[in-house]
Amino acid sequence: MTTIRATCPTCGDVELKPSDLRLVVCSRAEWSTYAFDCPACADEVKKPADEEVVALLVSGGVQAQTWHIPAEALEAHPGPALTYDDLLDFALWLDEHDALAAGITPAGRA
């Protein structure tokens, strides 16, 4: 059986079975990660996985899960970030416009 050595930041080197590791390969290679629960302290350890690490883990029997980032997550969003005040203003606006929403609901739908 294959044994994989990984490093826990608290406990140091630990030995794991391939089934102990979770490998997520992202459509953007720099966002790929692997994780495991440390057998000594039970903390979850999550680390980046470059192409070489992915290849080593897969060759050691670790099952890779593929993750595709939605295009919307990669779009540029120029302008200022939303603030808590913006969110509160929007919630208050929605509250005021419940009657408008009720008026445009098609007949027979609740």
MIBAFI-767860 format. One record per residue: x negated, y, z of N, C-alpha, C, O in turn; residue number from 1; residue in three letters; chain. Coordinates in pm, 1 decimal, decimal comma. Layout:
% MIBAFI-767860
NODE     n.c1     n.c2     n.c3    ca.c1    ca.c2    ca.c3     c.c1     c.c2     c.c3     o.c1     o.c2     o.c3 pos code unit
NODE        X        Y        Z        X        Y        Z        X        Y        Z        X        Y        Z NUM  ala    A
...
***
This chain:
% MIBAFI-767860
NODE     n.c1     n.c2     n.c3    ca.c1    ca.c2    ca.c3     c.c1     c.c2     c.c3     o.c1     o.c2     o.c3 pos code unit
NODE    -82,9   -117,8      0,0      0,0      0,0      0,0    -87,8    124,7      0,0   -191,2    129,3     66,6   1  met    A
NODE    -45,0    226,2    -75,8   -120,3    350,6    -86,4   -104,4    433,6     40,1      5,6    446,8     93,7   2  thr    A
NODE   -213,9    488,7     86,4   -212,1    580,8    199,7   -259,8    716,7    149,9   -361,6    726,5     81,4   3  thr    A
NODE   -186,4    819,9    184,5   -220,2    955,9    141,8   -259,1   1035,6    264,8   -188,2   1036,3    365,5   4  ile    A
NODE   -372,6   1102,4    254,9   -419,4   1184,2    365,1   -380,2   1329,3    338,4   -406,9   1383,6    231,2   5  arg    A
NODE   -317,2   1390,2    436,7   -278,8   1530,7    428,3   -320,5   1598,1    558,5   -360,6   1531,1    653,7   6  ala    A
NODE   -311,0   1729,7    562,3   -354,2   1803,6    680,4   -238,7   1880,2    741,4   -172,4   1959,1    674,2   7  thr    A
NODE   -215,2   1856,4    868,9   -118,1   1932,6    947,5   -195,0   2047,5   1011,4   -302,9   2024,8   1066,1   8  cys    A
NODE   -143,2   2170,7   1006,3   -217,3   2282,2   1066,0   -235,7   2268,9   1217,3   -326,3   2330,0   1274,0   9  pro    A
NODE   -151,7   2190,4   1282,3   -161,7   2171,6   1427,0   -245,6   2049,6   1463,6   -329,9   2055,5   1553,1  10  thr    A
NODE   -221,5   1938,6   1393,0   -282,3   1810,3   1430,6   -406,0   1772,1   1350,5   -479,9   1682,2   1390,4  11  cys    A
NODE   -428,9   1837,6   1240,2   -541,3   1800,6   1154,1   -499,8   1695,6   1053,0   -384,2   1691,4   1010,9  12  gly    A
NODE   -594,5   1610,2   1013,7   -567,4   1508,0    911,6   -471,2   1402,2    963,6   -484,7   1353,3   1075,8  13  asp    A
NODE   -373,0   1367,7    879,1   -278,2   1261,0    909,6   -267,3   1170,6    788,3   -291,9   1213,5    675,6  14  val    A
NODE   -230,7   1045,7    811,3   -213,2    950,4    701,3    -65,0    925,9    680,7     10,3    905,6    776,0  15  glu    A
NODE    -24,3    928,1    554,1    116,6    916,4    517,5    136,5    812,7    409,5     45,0    782,4    333,0  16  leu    A
NODE    257,8    758,0    403,7    297,0    672,0    292,3    356,9    762,2    184,7    403,0    871,9    216,3  17  lys    A
NODE    357,4    719,6     59,7    418,4    801,4    -45,6    562,5    841,3    -14,5    605,1    951,2    -50,2  18  pro    A
NODE    637,4    753,9     51,2    777,5    785,7     83,2    790,7    893,0    191,9    899,5    946,5    213,3  19  ser    A
NODE    680,1    924,5    260,3    681,7   1028,0    364,2    672,4   1169,1    305,6    697,5   1267,3    375,5  20  asp    A
NODE    636,7   1178,8    178,5    615,9   1309,8    116,1    731,3   1347,1     24,7    792,5   1261,4    -39,1  21  leu    A
NODE    759,9   1476,7     19,4    858,6   1531,7    -72,9    785,0   1625,1   -167,4    723,2   1722,5   -124,5  22  arg    A
NODE    792,0   1594,6   -296,0    721,3   1671,8   -397,7    824,1   1739,2   -487,5    907,9   1672,7   -548,4  23  leu    A
NODE    817,0   1871,7   -495,2    906,9   1947,8   -580,7    822,8   2016,5   -686,8    740,6   2102,9   -656,4  24  val    A
NODE    844,3   1976,8   -812,4    769,5   2033,7   -924,7    859,5   2135,9   -992,0    966,6   2102,6  -1042,8  25  val    A
NODE    815,1   2259,5   -991,4    894,1   2371,0  -1041,6    860,5   2400,6  -1187,4    750,5   2371,3  -1234,2  26  cys    A
NODE    956,8   2459,1  -1258,1    932,6   2498,7  -1397,1    824,5   2606,7  -1404,5    762,8   2624,2  -1509,6  27  ser    A
NODE    800,7   2678,2  -1296,7    684,4   2767,0  -1284,8    586,0   2696,0  -1193,2    610,0   2681,9  -1073,3  28  arg    A
NODE    476,9   2652,2  -1250,0    382,1   2566,4  -1177,7    338,1   2624,9  -1043,8    315,7   2550,0   -948,7  29  ala    A
NODE    325,5   2756,7  -1034,7    277,1   2817,8   -910,7    380,3   2810,6   -797,0    347,6   2844,7   -683,4  30  glu    A
NODE    502,7   2767,5   -824,8    605,9   2754,0   -722,0    627,8   2608,3   -681,2    718,2   2580,3   -602,6  31  trp    A
NODE    548,4   2516,4   -731,7    560,8   2375,3   -694,0    507,1   2355,8   -551,9    410,2   2420,1   -511,7  32  ser    A
NODE    571,7   2265,9   -476,8    531,4   2242,0   -338,1    541,3   2093,6   -303,3    609,4   2016,2   -370,5  33  thr    A
NODE    471,8   2057,2   -197,3    493,7   1926,8   -136,1    510,8   1948,9     12,8    456,9   2044,0     69,4  34  tyr    A
NODE    586,4   1859,9     75,8    614,3   1874,6    218,6    618,6   1737,1    283,7    641,5   1635,3    218,5  35  ala    A
NODE    595,7   1737,9    414,3    605,6   1614,7    492,7    630,3   1652,3    637,5    598,4   1763,0    680,9  36  phe    A
NODE    687,2   1559,0    710,9    703,1   1575,1    855,2    582,2   1509,9    919,7    557,2   1391,0    900,0  37  asp    A
NODE    507,4   1587,3    996,5    385,6   1535,7   1059,5    422,1   1420,1   1152,7    507,9   1435,6   1239,5  38  cys    A
NODE    357,8   1304,7   1135,5    388,9   1190,8   1221,9    345,2   1212,5   1367,4    394,3   1143,7   1456,9  39  pro    A
NODE    254,4   1306,5   1392,1    207,1   1329,4   1528,3    292,9   1431,1   1603,8    332,5   1406,0   1717,7  40  ala    A
NODE    322,2   1546,7   1540,7    395,4   1652,3   1612,1    538,2   1672,6   1560,8    614,8   1747,7   1621,3  41  cys    A
NODE    575,0   1607,3   1450,8    708,9   1611,9   1390,7    741,8   1746,8   1326,0    855,8   1768,1   1284,8  42  ala    A
NODE    645,3   1837,6   1316,2    668,9   1963,9   1245,5    672,6   1938,5   1095,5    602,2   1851,1   1044,9  43  asp    A
NODE    755,4   2015,8   1024,3    753,7   2006,9    878,5    636,7   2090,5    827,7    619,5   2206,0    866,6  44  glu    A
NODE    558,2   2031,2    741,7    444,1   2099,6    680,6    474,9   2112,4    532,0    505,2   2013,4    465,4  45  val    A
NODE    467,1   2234,7    480,5    497,3   2259,9    339,2    378,5   2334,4    279,8    331,1   2434,0    334,5  46  lys    A
NODE    331,6   2282,9    165,5    212,9   2340,8    102,3    233,6   2354,3    -47,4    313,7   2281,8   -106,3  47  lys    A
NODE    161,2   2447,6   -109,2    169,4   2459,7   -255,2    106,8   2338,4   -322,6     15,7   2275,2   -269,1  48  pro    A
NODE    157,9   2307,5   -441,4    106,4   2192,2   -516,3     71,4   2236,7   -657,4    159,0   2252,0   -742,5  49  ala    A
NODE    -57,5   2257,1   -681,3    -99,2   2292,2   -817,6    -94,0   2166,7   -904,4    -58,9   2059,0   -856,2  50  asp    A
NODE   -128,7   2180,5  -1031,2   -118,1   2067,6  -1124,6   -201,5   1947,8  -1080,2   -159,6   1833,2  -1096,8  51  glu    A
NODE   -318,3   1973,6  -1024,3   -405,1   1864,4   -979,3   -343,1   1789,9   -861,7   -345,9   1666,9   -858,0  52  glu    A
NODE   -287,5   1862,6   -766,2   -222,6   1799,8   -650,4   -101,5   1719,0   -695,8    -80,5   1607,0   -649,1  53  val    A
NODE    -21,4   1775,2   -787,2     95,1   1704,0   -840,1     50,6   1572,8   -903,8    109,8   1467,9   -878,1  54  val    A
NODE    -53,4   1578,4   -986,7   -102,5   1457,7  -1054,2   -150,6   1353,7   -952,9   -122,1   1235,0   -968,4  55  ala    A
NODE   -223,1   1396,7   -849,5   -272,3   1303,8   -747,8   -157,6   1240,0   -670,2   -158,3   1119,3   -646,1  56  leu    A
NODE    -59,6   1320,5   -631,1     51,8   1265,7   -553,7    135,9   1169,0   -637,2    175,9   1063,3   -588,5  57  leu    A
NODE    162,4   1204,8   -762,0    241,0   1115,9   -848,8    164,9    985,6   -873,1    224,0    877,6   -872,2  58  val    A
NODE     33,6    996,3   -894,8    -45,0    873,3   -915,4    -49,7    788,0   -789,4    -71,3    667,1   -796,8  59  ser    A
NODE    -29,5    850,7   -673,4    -26,0    776,4   -547,2    110,5    719,5   -514,7    127,4    653,9   -411,9  60  gly    A
NODE    210,1    744,0   -602,4    342,0    685,1   -581,9    447,3    778,1   -524,8    557,8    733,9   -493,5  61  gly    A
NODE    415,5    906,3   -510,6    513,8   1001,7   -459,3    613,3   1036,1   -570,6    574,1   1068,5   -682,8  62  val    A
NODE    741,0   1028,4   -537,9    845,3   1061,2   -635,1    856,8   1213,3   -647,4    871,1   1283,6   -547,3  63  gln    A
NODE    850,3   1262,8   -769,7    859,8   1407,2   -793,4   1003,5   1446,2   -823,8   1072,3   1380,0   -901,5  64  ala    A
NODE   1047,1   1553,4   -762,1   1178,3   1610,5   -790,4   1153,7   1737,0   -871,9   1072,0   1820,7   -833,6  65  gln    A
NODE   1224,1   1751,1   -984,1   1204,4   1866,4  -1071,3   1300,0   1977,2  -1033,1   1417,1   1952,9  -1003,9  66  thr    A
NODE   1248,8   2099,7  -1033,4   1328,0   2217,1  -1000,2   1310,9   2319,5  -1110,9   1199,3   2363,3  -1138,8  67  trp    A
NODE   1421,3   2357,9  -1174,3   1417,8   2459,6  -1278,6   1473,5   2589,4  -1222,4   1585,3   2593,1  -1171,0  68  his    A
NODE   1395,7   2694,4  -1232,4   1439,0   2824,5  -1182,4   1538,9   2883,4  -1280,9   1511,9   2886,1  -1400,9  69  ile    A
NODE   1654,3   2930,8  -1232,9   1749,0   2996,2  -1322,9   1686,2   3122,5  -1383,0   1610,5   3193,2  -1316,5  70  pro    A
NODE   1718,2   3148,8  -1507,5   1661,3   3265,0  -1576,3   1690,0   3394,4  -1500,9   1608,1   3486,2  -1502,2  71  ala    A
NODE   1805,5   3402,5  -1435,2   1842,4   3523,7  -1362,3   1742,4   3556,2  -1251,1   1719,9   3672,9  -1219,0  72  glu    A
NODE   1683,3   3453,2  -1193,3   1588,0   3475,6  -1085,1   1458,1   3537,2  -1134,9   1382,3   3594,5  -1056,5  73  ala    A
NODE   1432,3   3525,7  -1263,3   1307,3   3577,6  -1319,6   1325,5   3713,8  -1386,9   1228,6   3772,5  -1435,0  74  leu    A
NODE   1449,9   3764,5  -1390,5   1474,9   3894,1  -1453,5   1417,6   4007,1  -1369,1   1410,5   3998,3  -1246,5  75  glu    A
NODE   1377,0   4113,4  -1437,7   1332,3   4233,8  -1367,4   1455,2   4306,8  -1313,4   1556,9   4315,5  -1382,1  76  ala    A
NODE   1446,8   4358,1  -1193,8   1555,9   4433,3  -1131,9   1504,2   4571,4  -1091,6   1470,5   4594,9   -975,5  77  his    A
NODE   1498,5   4662,6  -1189,7   1447,3   4796,5  -1158,3   1545,4   4872,9  -1070,2   1663,2   4838,3  -1061,3  78  pro    A
NODE   1495,8   4974,7  -1007,1   1579,8   5057,2   -921,4   1557,7   5022,1   -775,9   1488,5   4925,9   -742,8  79  gly    A
NODE   1617,7   5101,6   -690,1   1598,2   5078,7   -546,3   1670,4   4951,7   -500,3   1772,0   4912,2   -557,5  80  pro    A
NODE   1617,4   4890,4   -398,7   1679,3   4770,9   -340,4   1806,7   4811,2   -266,7   1819,0   4923,5   -217,8  81  ala    A
NODE   1901,6   4717,1   -259,6   2023,4   4743,0   -183,6   1989,4   4755,1    -35,5   1900,1   4687,1     15,0  82  leu    A
NODE   2061,9   4842,4     32,4   2042,8   4860,4    176,5   2164,5   4803,9    249,5   2264,3   4767,8    187,3  83  thr    A
NODE   2154,8   4796,7    381,6   2269,2   4753,9    461,4   2386,1   4850,8    443,7   2501,8   4808,9    441,0  84  tyr    A
NODE   2355,9   4980,5    431,5   2461,9   5079,0    409,2   2533,4   5053,7    276,9   2655,5   5066,9    269,0  85  asp    A
NODE   2458,4   5017,4    173,3   2520,6   4985,1     44,0   2616,9   4867,6     59,4   2728,2   4870,5      6,8  86  asp    A
NODE   2574,1   4765,7    130,8   2656,9   4647,5    151,2   2781,8   4682,2    231,4   2891,2   4636,0    199,1  87  leu    A
NODE   2766,2   4763,2    335,6   2880,2   4804,3    416,1   2978,4   4887,2    333,6   3099,4   4866,6    342,3  88  leu    A
NODE   2926,9   4981,1    253,7   3013,0   5061,0    166,3   3091,4   4972,0     70,3   3209,6   4996,3     46,2  89  asp    A
NODE   3027,5   4870,3     16,0   3095,2   4779,1    -76,5   3203,2   4699,5     -4,2   3312,8   4681,9    -57,3  90  phe    A
NODE   3173,4   4651,0    117,1   3272,9   4576,6    194,3   3393,6   4664,5    226,1   3507,4   4618,6    216,8  91  ala    A
NODE   3370,3   4790,1    263,4   3480,6   4882,4    291,6   3560,9   4910,2    164,7   3683,6   4918,8    169,3  92  leu    A
NODE   3492,2   4924,3     51,9   3561,0   4947,3    -75,6   3650,7   4828,4   -108,2   3765,0   4846,6   -150,1  93  trp    A
NODE   3599,6   4706,9    -89,3   3680,0   4587,5   -115,4   3803,2   4584,2    -25,7   3912,4   4548,7    -70,3  94  leu    A
NODE   3785,3   4621,3    101,4   3896,1   4621,3    195,3   4005,2   4718,1    151,2   4123,8   4687,4    163,0  95  asp    A
NODE   3966,0   4834,8    100,4   4062,0   4935,4     54,8   4133,6   4892,6    -72,7   4244,5   4939,0    -99,1  96  glu    A
NODE   4074,0   4807,0   -150,4   4129,2   4771,9   -280,0   4197,6   4635,3   -282,5   4220,2   4579,9   -390,0  97  his    A
NODE   4230,9   4580,3   -165,4   4305,6   4454,8   -160,3   4442,0   4469,3   -227,3   4488,1   4377,9   -295,6  98  asp    A
NODE   4506,2   4584,1   -207,7   4638,3   4606,8   -267,6   4627,7   4608,2   -419,5   4714,9   4555,1   -488,4  99  ala    A
NODE   4522,7   4667,9   -471,6   4501,7   4670,6   -615,8   4483,9   4528,7   -668,7   4541,6   4493,3   -771,6 100  leu    A
NODE   4404,9   4447,8   -599,6   4383,0   4309,5   -641,7   4513,1   4230,5   -636,8   4539,6   4149,5   -725,6 101  ala    A
NODE   4594,6   4253,2   -533,8   4723,2   4182,8   -522,6   4815,5   4221,4   -637,6   4892,8   4139,2   -686,7 102  ala    A
NODE   4806,4   4348,0   -680,2   4893,1   4394,8   -789,6   4856,7   4339,0   -923,9   4942,6   4332,9  -1011,9 103  gly    A
NODE   4732,9   4297,7   -944,5   4693,3   4246,1  -1075,9   4691,3   4094,0  -1080,2   4657,9   4035,2  -1183,1 104  ile    A
NODE   4727,1   4029,3   -968,1   4732,6   3883,7   -966,5   4852,7   3839,2  -1050,8   4963,5   3888,8  -1030,3 105  thr    A
NODE   4832,6   3746,8  -1144,8   4944,4   3700,6  -1228,8   5058,7   3644,0  -1145,2   5035,9   3585,6  -1039,3 106  pro    A
NODE   5182,0   3661,6  -1193,3   5299,3   3612,4  -1122,9   5290,1   3461,0  -1104,7   5244,8   3390,1  -1194,5 107  ala    A
NODE   5332,0   3413,2   -991,9   5330,5   3270,0   -965,8   5203,4   3221,6   -900,7   5195,0   3106,0   -859,5 108  gly    A
NODE   5104,8   3307,4   -890,7   4979,3   3269,8   -823,1   4971,4   3344,0   -691,4   5009,0   3460,8   -682,0 109  arg    A
NODE   4922,7   3276,0   -591,5   4910,8   3340,8   -460,6   4767,7   3368,1   -427,9   4737,9   3422,4   -321,6 110  ala    A
***
